[in-house]
Amino acid sequence: MSYQTTYETIDFTIQDGYAELTLNRPEALNTFNAAMHTDLKRVLVDVEFDDRIRALLLTGAGRAFCAGQDLSDRAVSDDAKPTDLGHTLDTLYNPLVRKLRSLPMPVVCAVNGVAAGAGANIALACDMVMAARSAKFIQAFCKIGLLPDSGGTWILPRLVGPARAAALSYLGEALSADDAEQWGLIYRAVDDTDLMHEARQLCTHFATQPTQGLAGIKKALQASWHNDLEQQLDLERDLQQQLGWSEDYREGVAAFLAKRSPVFKGR
Ligand code: T3D
């Protein structure tokens, strides 16, 4: 059974144990506006607490994934006060990144077309990123006098190293999906016609897996960016201790010993 909800700027479906969230302002290249931030905030709170959802798939409608902030909301005449971008990051973009990074399940991004500005970095905040071969990643910020936000200056050097992060950020040139895969920016580039099928298959797979275990992996991998080995060993111990008490661990071991397929319930 599938449950579909349509918001002003996004489509949201729950099916086969995972949720699919589609940015849906194709006529505006799925750029972020106030309504989209409101819709995303509302739906992601539901995702976090709905135990039918064991993975999240994020994608975009139409030819773009997301071209970042809708700049038509940022035009200012000479005598007007510009928008306080510190405030918009603090209240809109940063909470969105934090939410995607902290959801206790894998978040898969299917980048169906151009991902520019915050659109690129929201994609990169997801746990696994697949992209259509025709998609491009563009750190467009430098072209309008800004810096890569939504975690861009944090994640780019970590994923592709300082030299390539600098080139992407200073030049704002388009990086193809194939190059993004080769550089280690994303997991995989796939043929355009295969993207949604492959991304959905991945989410369907995650929906049958030990959700708490996957959430533990997510937490530990993220913490490894700032922990030293001692701290990471302690974290692994603490998380593994909790996972060792989960129903899914018990089921995994029992199924292995009985030489049968496990049935994980996400508990
Ligand atoms: O709160 C805050 O403001 C702070 C946070 C900032 C976060 C950010 O994301 S800042 C960065 C904003 N994004 C950009 O600077 C990207 C701008 N867009 C582009 O560079 C290009 O449009 C694309 C590379 C995304 C796509 O290029 P292309 O050649 O495929 O399409 P196009 O012809 O440039 O765009 C199609 C239409 O979409 C066009 O409008 P038109 O001529 O058909 O009426 C274009 O103006 C519009 N469009 C594209 N991106 C945006 C946009 N309109 C408003 N805002 C956009 N971001």
Residues whose N, C-alpha, C, O or C-beta is under 5 A from the ligand:
A	BS01	T3D	L29 T31 A67 G68 Q69 D70 L71 S72 L85 T88 V114 A116 G117 A118 G119 A140 F141
